[in-house]
Amino acid sequence: MKINGIVVLYNPDESVVNNISSYAYLLEKLFVIDNSESNNYQIIKEIKKNNITEYIGLGENKGIAYAFNLAAKKSIAEGVNWLLTMDQDSSFNDNLFKKFIEDFENVDKNNLAIFAAFHGIYRYDYEVKKGIIEANRVISSGNLVNLDAYSVVGGFDYKLFIDFVDHDYCFKSRKFGYKILVDYNVTLNHKLGNIININFLGKKILVMNHSPLRKYYMTRNRLEIVRRYLLIFPKESVKILYMLFYETFFMLFVERKRATKIKMIIMGFYDFFRRSFGKNEKFKEFSSNGINC
């Protein structure tokens, strides 16, 4: 069984080289798709030393959906069945990627859209779940995507650009009758936001502290996901909407740049209601300052 991979870059630091080495050794080919507006010569030089790497520099940020679709279509043309999707700040410890592939080889792949590693950020979940369990949604890093299913469901949505591209793909896959499995035997190291840990009424709360630009895309795309799937998956759609207000509440008390983030959240609502999607060119001043966070 052939497995390709994709890692999407955006102004990466040197850690991406080691991150890639934690999983590239078991892949047929790794597409390194660079959304950076600036050049990363030294880092790219190191990445290219791996002979399975195909580097594609886009010269601009075209979003994660564009990059995933590009790698998926190239892989399909090469006769590859599965695509590993990775963020630049994600990695596997020791030989855990080998364990992940071994677990994947032993599961029933009938109607399987995604086989995902467990994300270490959700450590509390690990205490109650073991083995390989069906899930409703997963975030994009550490996923083996079935390219046959990809061709059926229609790929990743360019309109969303960055945030909730993964959730939309999961909902679409389930709507077509596919399932998603999470391997709780394998933990993926993954950076999600600039996390702040707080205690609220005796309960531990993780505040993600995303950048203002991410607040815009997360707000706009969350509302769009709810619009698309409220009648099909009502319980999960309501939860997504609830999380928008939940995260905004804690942002007001904990996070930095609150005034700017409130403005961007309002712009997210505004663009959702006027049906304006894709990359928002009005916010170029934020584009080089934390879109990944």
C-alpha positions in Angstrom: 0.0 0.0 0.0 1.4 3.4 -1.1 1.3 6.4 1.3 2.3 9.9 0.3 2.5 12.8 2.7 2.1 16.5 2.7 3.4 19.1 5.1 2.2 22.7 4.6 4.8 25.4 5.4 4.2 29.1 6.4 7.3 31.0 7.6 8.7 27.9 9.3 11.6 27.8 11.8 14.3 25.2 11.9 12.3 22.7 14.0 10.3 21.7 10.9 13.3 19.7 9.7 13.3 17.4 12.7 9.5 17.3 12.7 9.5 16.0 9.1 12.2 13.4 9.9 9.8 11.8 12.5 7.5 10.5 9.7 9.1 10.9 6.3 11.0 7.7 6.5 7.9 5.5 5.8 6.4 7.5 3.0 6.6 7.0 -0.8 6.8 10.7 -1.3 6.5 13.9 0.8 5.0 17.0 -0.8 6.4 20.1 1.0 4.1 22.9 -0.1 5.3 26.3 1.0 2.7 29.1 1.5 5.3 31.6 2.7 5.5 35.0 1.1 9.2 35.1 2.1 12.0 32.8 1.1 13.3 30.2 3.6 16.4 29.1 1.7 18.4 27.4 4.4 15.4 25.5 5.9 14.3 24.4 2.4 17.9 23.3 1.6 17.8 21.0 4.6 14.4 19.6 3.8 15.4 18.8 0.2 18.2 16.6 1.4 15.5 13.9 1.9 15.3 12.2 -1.5 11.5 11.6 -1.2 10.7 15.3 -1.0 9.0 17.2 -3.7 9.2 20.9 -2.8 6.5 23.3 -4.2 6.9 27.0 -3.4 3.7 28.9 -4.1 5.2 32.3 -3.4 2.0 33.4 -1.6 -0.4 32.0 1.0 -3.0 30.1 -0.9 -4.4 28.4 2.2 -4.3 24.9 3.6 -7.2 23.6 1.4 -5.3 24.6 -1.8 -2.2 22.8 -0.6 -4.0 19.6 0.5 -5.9 19.4 -2.8 -2.7 19.9 -4.8 -1.0 17.0 -3.0 -4.1 14.8 -3.2 -4.5 15.3 -6.9 -0.8 14.7 -7.6 -0.9 11.5 -5.4 -4.0 10.2 -7.2 -2.3 10.7 -10.6 0.6 8.6 -9.2 -1.7 5.8 -8.2 -1.3 6.4 -4.5 -4.2 5.5 -2.2 -3.5 7.3 1.0 -2.2 10.8 1.9 -0.7 11.8 5.3 -1.6 15.4 6.1 0.7 17.2 8.5 1.3 20.7 9.9 4.8 22.1 10.1 4.7 22.1 13.9 3.6 18.5 14.2 5.8 15.4 14.9 5.8 11.9 16.2 8.0 10.8 19.2 10.6 8.0 18.7 9.1 5.3 16.5 5.5 6.1 17.0 4.9 6.8 13.4 5.9 3.2 12.7 3.3 2.1 15.3 0.7 4.4 13.7 1.3 2.7 10.3 1.2 -0.8 11.8 -2.1 0.0 13.5 -3.5 1.5 10.3 -2.5 -1.7 8.3 -4.5 -3.8 10.7 -7.8 -1.8 10.7 -10.8 -2.5 8.5 -10.6 0.2 5.8 -14.0 -0.4 4.4 -15.7 3.0 4.2 -12.8 4.6 6.1 -12.2 8.2 5.2 -9.6 9.2 7.8 -7.3 7.3 10.1 -6.0 9.9 12.6 -3.4 10.0 15.4 -4.5 11.2 18.8 -3.5 14.9 19.5 -1.6 15.3 22.7 -3.1 18.7 23.4 -6.3 16.8 24.4 -4.5 14.8 27.1 -7.5 14.6 29.4 -9.2 12.6 26.6 -6.4 10.0 26.7 -7.3 9.0 30.3 -10.7 7.7 29.3 -10.2 6.4 25.7 -7.9 3.6 24.6 -7.3 1.7 21.4 -8.8 2.7 18.0 -12.2 4.5 18.3 -14.6 6.0 15.7 -14.8 9.8 15.9 -17.0 12.5 14.5 -14.3 15.1 13.6 -10.6 15.5 13.7 -8.2 18.3 13.0 -6.1 17.9 9.9 -2.6 17.2 11.2 -1.6 13.5 11.6 -4.4 12.2 9.3 -4.2 9.4 6.8 -6.7 10.5 4.1 -8.3 7.9 1.9 -7.9 9.3 -1.7 -10.7 7.1 -3.1 -13.1 8.7 -0.6 -11.5 12.1 -1.3 -12.6 11.8 -5.0 -16.1 10.9 -3.9 -16.7 13.7 -1.4 -15.1 16.5 -3.5 -11.9 17.3 -1.6 -11.1 20.2 0.7 -13.0 23.5 0.3 -10.9 26.4 -1.0 -13.5 28.9 0.1 -12.7 28.3 3.8 -9.0 29.0 3.1 -7.6 27.9 6.5 -9.7 27.3 9.6 -12.4 24.5 9.8 -11.3 23.1 6.4 -10.7 19.8 8.3 -14.0 19.9 10.1 -15.9 20.5 6.9 -14.1 17.6 5.2 -15.0 15.3 8.1 -18.7 16.3 8.0 -18.7 15.8 4.2 -17.2 12.4 4.5 -19.7 11.3 7.1 -22.5 12.6 5.0 -21.4 10.3 2.2 -21.3 7.3 4.7 -17.6 7.2 5.5 -16.2 6.9 9.0 -13.3 8.4 10.9 -11.0 6.5 13.2 -8.7 7.9 15.9 -5.7 5.8 17.1 -5.4 6.5 20.8 -2.3 4.3 20.9 -0.3 7.0 19.1 0.0 10.6 20.3 1.0 13.3 17.9 2.9 16.3 19.1 1.1 19.3 17.9 1.2 23.1 18.7 -2.3 24.6 18.7 -2.4 28.3 19.3 -0.4 30.0 22.1 -2.1 28.2 24.9 -2.7 29.8 28.3 -3.7 27.5 31.1 -6.2 29.0 33.6 -8.3 27.8 36.5 -11.9 28.9 36.3 -14.3 27.9 39.1 -12.0 25.1 40.1 -11.8 23.7 36.5 -8.7 23.7 34.2 -9.4 25.7 31.1 -7.2 25.8 28.0 -7.4 29.2 26.3 -5.9 28.9 22.8 -4.9 32.6 22.4 -5.0 32.6 18.6 -3.8 35.6 16.6 -6.3 38.3 15.5 -6.3 37.0 11.9 -7.1 33.4 13.0 -10.0 34.8 15.1 -11.4 36.3 11.9 -11.2 33.0 9.9 -12.3 30.9 12.8 -15.4 33.0 13.3 -16.4 33.3 9.7 -15.8 29.6 9.0 -17.4 28.3 12.2 -20.6 30.1 11.2 -20.5 28.6 7.7 -20.0 25.1 9.0 -23.0 25.5 11.3 -25.1 26.8 8.3 -24.0 23.8 6.1 -24.6 21.0 8.6 -27.1 22.2 11.3 -29.9 20.1 9.8 -27.6 17.0 9.1 -25.6 17.0 12.3 -27.5 19.3 14.7 -25.8 18.4 18.0 -22.3 18.9 16.7 -23.2 22.1 14.9 -24.7 23.6 18.0 -21.5 22.6 19.9 -19.4 24.4 17.3 -21.5 27.5 17.7 -21.3 27.3 21.5 -17.5 27.0 21.3 -17.4 30.3 19.4 -19.0 32.2 22.2 -17.2 30.1 24.9 -13.8 31.0 23.4 -14.7 34.6 22.9 -15.8 34.8 26.6 -12.4 33.7 27.9 -10.6 35.8 25.3 -12.1 38.9 26.9 -10.5 38.1 30.2 -7.2 36.4 29.4 -5.8 37.1 26.0 -3.7 39.9 24.6 -4.8 42.3 21.8 -8.4 42.0 22.8 -9.6 45.1 21.0 -8.1 43.9 17.7 -9.5 40.4 18.2 -13.0 41.7 18.9 -12.8 43.8 15.7 -11.7 40.7 13.7 -14.5 38.5 15.2 -17.0 41.2 14.2 -15.5 41.2 10.7 -15.9 37.4 10.6 -19.6 37.8 11.3 -19.9 40.5 8.7 -18.2 38.6 5.9 -20.2 35.4 6.8 -23.5 37.3 6.4 -22.4 38.9 3.1 -21.2 35.5 1.9 -17.6 36.7 1.4 -15.1 33.7 1.6 -11.6 32.7 0.5 -8.5 34.7 1.5 -9.3 38.1 2.8 -6.9 40.5 1.2 -8.0 43.4 3.5 -6.0 42.0 6.3 -2.5 41.9 4.7 -1.0 43.6 7.7 -1.7 40.5 9.7 -0.6 37.9 7.1 3.0 37.7 8.2 2.2 37.9 11.8 0.9 34.7 13.2 -1.6 33.2 10.8 -0.4 29.7 12.0 -1.1 30.5 15.7 
